[in-house]
Amino acid sequence: MPCEPEELEKVIKKHNKILVLFELDEEECSVCPLYAEMVNKLAGSLPVARVIIDKEDEKCLEIVEKYNLEEAPTLLFMKDGKEISRLIPTLDFDEDEKTLKDTISSFEKA
């Protein structure tokens, strides 16, 4: 999904629970696609929105500020339009996968 603040808000509001993955393009973040694949694999029935952040795009900067994004990738767990949890990968893929599984499990029960 491109950086379109209005579209992102529509997608978030459409779902009671949603995972929003913010990432940079592959040239700036070589691990972002790997984490996107992990999220998609583990999300199960939870909807996932992927937002590619272009640091040169004003609309992207609006999203970066609104969601207080400091690192990429960043995964937000949203419920009823509000952030419930945030996960920033450590780059230890095994540990991140375990943490992601646990967080998704807890999030699904919330």
VMD Tcl script that builds the backbone (N, CA, C; Angstrom):
set m [mol new atoms 330]
animate dup $m
set s [atomselect $m all]
$s set {name element resname resid chain x y z} {
  {N N MET 1 A 0.847 -1.162 0.000}
  {CA C MET 1 A 0.000 0.000 0.000}
  {C C MET 1 A 0.899 1.234 0.000}
  {N N PRO 2 A 0.632 2.172 -0.886}
  {CA C PRO 2 A 1.427 3.404 -0.902}
  {C C PRO 2 A 1.076 4.286 0.304}
  {N N CYS 3 A 1.854 5.325 0.499}
  {CA C CYS 3 A 1.609 6.258 1.610}
  {C C CYS 3 A 0.425 7.161 1.281}
  {N N GLU 4 A -0.729 6.733 1.623}
  {CA C GLU 4 A -1.942 7.525 1.460}
  {C C GLU 4 A -2.643 7.554 2.807}
  {N N PRO 5 A -2.456 8.619 3.602}
  {CA C PRO 5 A -3.026 8.659 4.948}
  {C C PRO 5 A -4.520 8.351 4.996}
  {N N GLU 6 A -5.290 8.902 4.049}
  {CA C GLU 6 A -6.737 8.676 4.056}
  {C C GLU 6 A -7.069 7.215 3.779}
  {N N GLU 7 A -6.364 6.610 2.834}
  {CA C GLU 7 A -6.600 5.196 2.519}
  {C C GLU 7 A -6.227 4.296 3.692}
  {N N LEU 8 A -5.110 4.600 4.340}
  {CA C LEU 8 A -4.685 3.810 5.490}
  {C C LEU 8 A -5.741 3.886 6.592}
  {N N GLU 9 A -6.266 5.073 6.848}
  {CA C GLU 9 A -7.307 5.229 7.867}
  {C C GLU 9 A -8.550 4.408 7.518}
  {N N LYS 10 A -8.931 4.406 6.251}
  {CA C LYS 10 A -10.091 3.613 5.814}
  {C C LYS 10 A -9.861 2.123 6.073}
  {N N VAL 11 A -8.667 1.647 5.733}
  {CA C VAL 11 A -8.344 0.231 5.920}
  {C C VAL 11 A -8.359 -0.118 7.403}
  {N N ILE 12 A -7.782 0.735 8.226}
  {CA C ILE 12 A -7.744 0.477 9.671}
  {C C ILE 12 A -9.153 0.465 10.250}
  {N N LYS 13 A -9.979 1.417 9.850}
  {CA C LYS 13 A -11.353 1.498 10.373}
  {C C LYS 13 A -12.228 0.353 9.885}
  {N N LYS 14 A -11.905 -0.191 8.733}
  {CA C LYS 14 A -12.696 -1.281 8.151}
  {C C LYS 14 A -12.590 -2.557 8.986}
  {N N HIS 15 A -11.486 -2.726 9.701}
  {CA C HIS 15 A -11.231 -3.958 10.443}
  {C C HIS 15 A -11.226 -3.691 11.946}
  {N N ASN 16 A -11.890 -4.564 12.693}
  {CA C ASN 16 A -11.860 -4.483 14.148}
  {C C ASN 16 A -10.431 -4.660 14.644}
  {N N LYS 17 A -9.731 -5.638 14.080}
  {CA C LYS 17 A -8.327 -5.898 14.414}
  {C C LYS 17 A -7.534 -5.978 13.118}
  {N N ILE 18 A -6.367 -5.354 13.122}
  {CA C ILE 18 A -5.517 -5.380 11.928}
  {C C ILE 18 A -4.058 -5.205 12.343}
  {N N LEU 19 A -3.170 -5.840 11.587}
  {CA C LEU 19 A -1.732 -5.641 11.751}
  {C C LEU 19 A -1.297 -4.680 10.649}
  {N N VAL 20 A -0.571 -3.635 11.014}
  {CA C VAL 20 A -0.073 -2.677 10.029}
  {C C VAL 20 A 1.446 -2.724 10.069}
  {N N LEU 21 A 2.032 -3.137 8.957}
  {CA C LEU 21 A 3.486 -3.249 8.843}
  {C C LEU 21 A 4.013 -2.060 8.045}
  {N N PHE 22 A 4.826 -1.244 8.696}
  {CA C PHE 22 A 5.456 -0.102 8.037}
  {C C PHE 22 A 6.873 -0.510 7.676}
  {N N GLU 23 A 7.238 -0.303 6.424}
  {CA C GLU 23 A 8.574 -0.685 5.970}
  {C C GLU 23 A 9.102 0.315 4.965}
  {N N LEU 24 A 10.406 0.273 4.741}
  {CA C LEU 24 A 11.047 1.066 3.698}
  {C C LEU 24 A 11.171 0.195 2.462}
  {N N ASP 25 A 11.478 0.809 1.318}
  {CA C ASP 25 A 11.652 -0.010 0.125}
  {C C ASP 25 A 12.893 -0.882 0.274}
  {N N GLU 26 A 12.988 -1.890 -0.575}
  {CA C GLU 26 A 14.048 -2.902 -0.447}
  {C C GLU 26 A 15.454 -2.314 -0.520}
  {N N GLU 27 A 15.622 -1.232 -1.272}
  {CA C GLU 27 A 16.955 -0.634 -1.388}
  {C C GLU 27 A 17.421 -0.042 -0.065}
  {N N GLU 28 A 16.477 0.459 0.744}
  {CA C GLU 28 A 16.826 1.084 2.017}
  {C C GLU 28 A 16.731 0.120 3.198}
  {N N CYS 29 A 15.999 -0.971 3.029}
  {CA C CYS 29 A 15.781 -1.906 4.128}
  {C C CYS 29 A 15.743 -3.325 3.567}
  {N N SER 30 A 16.886 -3.969 3.557}
  {CA C SER 30 A 16.961 -5.302 2.951}
  {C C SER 30 A 16.188 -6.356 3.742}
  {N N VAL 31 A 15.967 -6.131 5.052}
  {CA C VAL 31 A 15.237 -7.118 5.858}
  {C C VAL 31 A 13.727 -6.914 5.838}
  {N N CYS 32 A 13.260 -5.766 5.374}
  {CA C CYS 32 A 11.814 -5.488 5.386}
  {C C CYS 32 A 10.999 -6.561 4.656}
  {N N PRO 33 A 11.386 -6.973 3.452}
  {CA C PRO 33 A 10.607 -8.021 2.781}
  {C C PRO 33 A 10.604 -9.345 3.550}
  {N N LEU 34 A 11.700 -9.651 4.228}
  {CA C LEU 34 A 11.760 -10.884 5.021}
  {C C LEU 34 A 10.769 -10.838 6.179}
  {N N TYR 35 A 10.680 -9.690 6.821}
  {CA C TYR 35 A 9.721 -9.551 7.928}
  {C C TYR 35 A 8.290 -9.519 7.398}
  {N N ALA 36 A 8.085 -8.929 6.246}
  {CA C ALA 36 A 6.746 -8.926 5.645}
  {C C ALA 36 A 6.290 -10.360 5.379}
  {N N GLU 37 A 7.192 -11.175 4.867}
  {CA C GLU 37 A 6.880 -12.588 4.613}
  {C C GLU 37 A 6.544 -13.307 5.923}
  {N N MET 38 A 7.322 -13.043 6.971}
  {CA C MET 38 A 7.082 -13.663 8.280}
  {C C MET 38 A 5.712 -13.245 8.821}
  {N N VAL 39 A 5.395 -11.965 8.739}
  {CA C VAL 39 A 4.107 -11.466 9.235}
  {C C VAL 39 A 2.964 -12.116 8.474}
  {N N ASN 40 A 3.057 -12.147 7.163}
  {CA C ASN 40 A 1.988 -12.746 6.360}
  {C C ASN 40 A 1.798 -14.223 6.693}
  {N N LYS 41 A 2.896 -14.933 6.939}
  {CA C LYS 41 A 2.834 -16.357 7.261}
  {C C LYS 41 A 2.176 -16.591 8.620}
  {N N LEU 42 A 2.476 -15.739 9.593}
  {CA C LEU 42 A 2.016 -15.959 10.962}
  {C C LEU 42 A 0.687 -15.287 11.298}
  {N N ALA 43 A 0.252 -14.363 10.465}
  {CA C ALA 43 A -0.942 -13.570 10.788}
  {C C ALA 43 A -2.226 -14.390 10.815}
  {N N GLY 44 A -2.229 -15.509 10.109}
  {CA C GLY 44 A -3.448 -16.324 10.083}
  {C C GLY 44 A -4.596 -15.560 9.466}
  {N N SER 45 A -5.701 -15.456 10.188}
  {CA C SER 45 A -6.890 -14.791 9.644}
  {C C SER 45 A -6.879 -13.278 9.882}
  {N N LEU 46 A -5.871 -12.792 10.604}
  {CA C LEU 46 A -5.805 -11.345 10.836}
  {C C LEU 46 A -5.426 -10.617 9.552}
  {N N PRO 47 A -6.133 -9.540 9.236}
  {CA C PRO 47 A -5.744 -8.770 8.055}
  {C C PRO 47 A -4.423 -8.043 8.294}
  {N N VAL 48 A -3.655 -7.904 7.225}
  {CA C VAL 48 A -2.360 -7.225 7.284}
  {C C VAL 48 A -2.331 -6.132 6.226}
  {N N ALA 49 A -1.955 -4.931 6.632}
  {CA C ALA 49 A -1.748 -3.832 5.689}
  {C C ALA 49 A -0.256 -3.514 5.691}
  {N N ARG 50 A 0.356 -3.548 4.511}
  {CA C ARG 50 A 1.770 -3.189 4.377}
  {C C ARG 50 A 1.860 -1.790 3.800}
  {N N VAL 51 A 2.611 -0.933 4.463}
  {CA C VAL 51 A 2.773 0.442 4.004}
  {C C VAL 51 A 4.253 0.662 3.736}
  {N N ILE 52 A 4.563 0.994 2.495}
  {CA C ILE 52 A 5.946 1.273 2.104}
  {C C ILE 52 A 6.198 2.767 2.297}
  {N N ILE 53 A 7.141 3.085 3.166}
  {CA C ILE 53 A 7.461 4.480 3.478}
  {C C ILE 53 A 8.535 4.990 2.524}
  {N N ASP 54 A 8.210 6.068 1.824}
  {CA C ASP 54 A 9.159 6.765 0.962}
  {C C ASP 54 A 9.518 8.061 1.682}
  {N N LYS 55 A 10.764 8.161 2.131}
  {CA C LYS 55 A 11.178 9.306 2.947}
  {C C LYS 55 A 11.128 10.637 2.191}
  {N N GLU 56 A 10.961 10.588 0.883}
  {CA C GLU 56 A 10.888 11.808 0.085}
  {C C GLU 56 A 9.444 12.285 -0.127}
  {N N ASP 57 A 8.482 11.499 0.285}
  {CA C ASP 57 A 7.067 11.787 0.037}
  {C C ASP 57 A 6.442 12.471 1.251}
  {N N GLU 58 A 5.847 13.648 1.041}
  {CA C GLU 58 A 5.222 14.406 2.130}
  {C C GLU 58 A 4.123 13.601 2.822}
  {N N LYS 59 A 3.349 12.838 2.065}
  {CA C LYS 59 A 2.271 12.043 2.654}
  {C C LYS 59 A 2.850 10.979 3.585}
  {N N CYS 60 A 3.987 10.429 3.205}
  {CA C CYS 60 A 4.649 9.436 4.062}
  {C C CYS 60 A 5.108 10.075 5.364}
  {N N LEU 61 A 5.628 11.284 5.272}
  {CA C LEU 61 A 6.094 11.961 6.477}
  {C C LEU 61 A 4.940 12.213 7.435}
  {N N GLU 62 A 3.752 12.467 6.902}
  {CA C GLU 62 A 2.554 12.635 7.733}
  {C C GLU 62 A 2.260 11.343 8.500}
  {N N ILE 63 A 2.376 10.214 7.818}
  {CA C ILE 63 A 2.136 8.907 8.452}
  {C C ILE 63 A 3.222 8.617 9.491}
  {N N VAL 64 A 4.471 8.909 9.156}
  {CA C VAL 64 A 5.586 8.684 10.079}
  {C C VAL 64 A 5.351 9.451 11.385}
  {N N GLU 65 A 4.923 10.706 11.265}
  {CA C GLU 65 A 4.656 11.514 12.460}
  {C C GLU 65 A 3.458 10.995 13.233}
  {N N LYS 66 A 2.373 10.710 12.533}
  {CA C LYS 66 A 1.142 10.286 13.201}
  {C C LYS 66 A 1.358 9.018 14.029}
  {N N TYR 67 A 2.098 8.056 13.470}
  {CA C TYR 67 A 2.295 6.770 14.144}
  {C C TYR 67 A 3.631 6.689 14.880}
  {N N ASN 68 A 4.342 7.816 14.960}
  {CA C ASN 68 A 5.601 7.885 15.695}
  {C C ASN 68 A 6.560 6.761 15.279}
  {N N LEU 69 A 6.805 6.674 13.990}
  {CA C LEU 69 A 7.660 5.622 13.448}
  {C C LEU 69 A 9.109 6.079 13.487}
  {N N GLU 70 A 9.924 5.307 14.165}
  {CA C GLU 70 A 11.343 5.639 14.277}
  {C C GLU 70 A 12.238 4.612 13.605}
  {N N GLU 71 A 11.696 3.410 13.370}
  {CA C GLU 71 A 12.489 2.342 12.763}
  {C C GLU 71 A 11.649 1.605 11.742}
  {N N ALA 72 A 12.337 0.978 10.810}
  {CA C ALA 72 A 11.646 0.131 9.833}
  {C C ALA 72 A 12.364 -1.201 9.799}
  {N N PRO 73 A 11.634 -2.274 9.795}
  {CA C PRO 73 A 10.173 -2.314 9.833}
  {C C PRO 73 A 9.631 -2.107 11.250}
  {N N THR 74 A 8.393 -1.649 11.313}
  {CA C THR 74 A 7.645 -1.532 12.566}
  {C C THR 74 A 6.276 -2.144 12.330}
  {N N LEU 75 A 5.832 -2.952 13.269}
  {CA C LEU 75 A 4.533 -3.614 13.163}
  {C C LEU 75 A 3.631 -3.103 14.274}
  {N N LEU 76 A 2.471 -2.545 13.884}
  {CA C LEU 76 A 1.493 -2.084 14.861}
  {C C LEU 76 A 0.318 -3.049 14.895}
  {N N PHE 77 A -0.113 -3.370 16.089}
  {CA C PHE 77 A -1.307 -4.182 16.301}
  {C C PHE 77 A -2.413 -3.195 16.653}
  {N N MET 78 A -3.415 -3.072 15.774}
  {CA C MET 78 A -4.470 -2.076 15.936}
  {C C MET 78 A -5.808 -2.761 16.229}
  {N N LYS 79 A -6.527 -2.217 17.204}
  {CA C LYS 79 A -7.867 -2.708 17.525}
  {C C LYS 79 A -8.776 -1.497 17.636}
  {N N ASP 80 A -9.886 -1.551 16.918}
  {CA C ASP 80 A -10.844 -0.434 16.906}
  {C C ASP 80 A -10.151 0.898 16.613}
  {N N GLY 81 A -9.172 0.859 15.706}
  {CA C GLY 81 A -8.490 2.072 15.281}
  {C C GLY 81 A -7.414 2.574 16.226}
  {N N LYS 82 A -7.156 1.862 17.310}
  {CA C LYS 82 A -6.156 2.299 18.282}
  {C C LYS 82 A -5.019 1.281 18.373}
  {N N GLU 83 A -3.826 1.802 18.587}
  {CA C GLU 83 A -2.659 0.930 18.741}
  {C C GLU 83 A -2.727 0.191 20.071}
  {N N ILE 84 A -2.653 -1.130 20.003}
  {CA C ILE 84 A -2.665 -1.974 21.192}
  {C C ILE 84 A -1.239 -2.396 21.548}
  {N N SER 85 A -0.452 -2.650 20.520}
  {CA C SER 85 A 0.910 -3.119 20.733}
  {C C SER 85 A 1.769 -2.721 19.538}
  {N N ARG 86 A 3.072 -2.698 19.757}
  {CA C ARG 86 A 4.037 -2.327 18.715}
  {C C ARG 86 A 5.194 -3.305 18.795}
  {N N LEU 87 A 5.634 -3.755 17.643}
  {CA C LEU 87 A 6.754 -4.686 17.588}
  {C C LEU 87 A 7.794 -4.145 16.616}
  {N N ILE 88 A 9.002 -3.971 17.121}
  {CA C ILE 88 A 10.119 -3.542 16.281}
  {C C ILE 88 A 11.119 -4.686 16.280}
  {N N PRO 89 A 11.367 -5.298 15.130}
  {CA C PRO 89 A 12.260 -6.460 15.065}
  {C C PRO 89 A 13.656 -6.176 15.605}
  {N N THR 90 A 14.244 -7.232 16.165}
  {CA C THR 90 A 15.605 -7.146 16.720}
  {C C THR 90 A 16.653 -7.635 15.725}
  {N N LEU 91 A 16.200 -8.204 14.622}
  {CA C LEU 91 A 17.030 -8.810 13.585}
  {C C LEU 91 A 17.555 -10.185 13.978}
  {N N ASP 92 A 17.082 -10.704 15.094}
  {CA C ASP 92 A 17.308 -12.102 15.448}
  {C C ASP 92 A 16.037 -12.813 14.988}
  {N N PHE 93 A 16.068 -13.361 13.767}
  {CA C PHE 93 A 14.857 -13.863 13.126}
  {C C PHE 93 A 14.128 -14.918 13.953}
  {N N ASP 94 A 14.861 -15.825 14.573}
  {CA C ASP 94 A 14.206 -16.861 15.379}
  {C C ASP 94 A 13.481 -16.244 16.574}
  {N N GLU 95 A 14.152 -15.347 17.260}
  {CA C GLU 95 A 13.547 -14.690 18.429}
  {C C GLU 95 A 12.362 -13.811 17.994}
  {N N ASP 96 A 12.528 -13.098 16.895}
  {CA C ASP 96 A 11.438 -12.242 16.399}
  {C C ASP 96 A 10.230 -13.069 15.988}
  {N N GLU 97 A 10.468 -14.230 15.386}
  {CA C GLU 97 A 9.359 -15.085 14.983}
  {C C GLU 97 A 8.595 -15.577 16.215}
  {N N LYS 98 A 9.317 -15.972 17.256}
  {CA C LYS 98 A 8.672 -16.422 18.494}
  {C C LYS 98 A 7.866 -15.276 19.117}
  {N N THR 99 A 8.472 -14.098 19.211}
  {CA C THR 99 A 7.796 -12.934 19.788}
  {C C THR 99 A 6.553 -12.588 18.981}
  {N N LEU 100 A 6.677 -12.645 17.661}
  {CA C LEU 100 A 5.542 -12.336 16.794}
  {C C LEU 100 A 4.418 -13.346 16.994}
  {N N LYS 101 A 4.748 -14.628 17.059}
  {CA C LYS 101 A 3.727 -15.663 17.305}
  {C C LYS 101 A 2.998 -15.405 18.620}
  {N N ASP 102 A 3.766 -15.146 19.667}
  {CA C ASP 102 A 3.177 -14.907 20.987}
  {C C ASP 102 A 2.288 -13.654 20.980}
  {N N THR 103 A 2.771 -12.602 20.352}
  {CA C THR 103 A 2.017 -11.351 20.323}
  {C C THR 103 A 0.735 -11.506 19.516}
  {N N ILE 104 A 0.809 -12.208 18.390}
  {CA C ILE 104 A -0.389 -12.449 17.581}
  {C C ILE 104 A -1.391 -13.282 18.365}
  {N N SER 105 A -0.916 -14.303 19.065}
  {CA C SER 105 A -1.795 -15.160 19.858}
  {C C SER 105 A -2.535 -14.337 20.914}
  {N N SER 106 A -1.812 -13.490 21.636}
  {CA C SER 106 A -2.424 -12.628 22.659}
  {C C SER 106 A -3.391 -11.635 22.031}
  {N N PHE 107 A -2.998 -11.081 20.904}
  {CA C PHE 107 A -3.805 -10.075 20.210}
  {C C PHE 107 A -5.125 -10.670 19.728}
  {N N GLU 108 A -5.079 -11.890 19.223}
  {CA C GLU 108 A -6.302 -12.552 18.739}
  {C C GLU 108 A -7.289 -12.773 19.874}
  {N N LYS 109 A -6.795 -13.000 21.085}
  {CA C LYS 109 A -7.664 -13.253 22.237}
  {C C LYS 109 A -8.221 -11.965 22.846}
  {N N ALA 110 A -7.586 -10.836 22.552}
  {CA C ALA 110 A -8.001 -9.560 23.142}
  {C C ALA 110 A -9.337 -9.084 22.608}
}
mol reanalyze $m
mol bondsrecalc $m
mol representation Tube
mol addrep $m
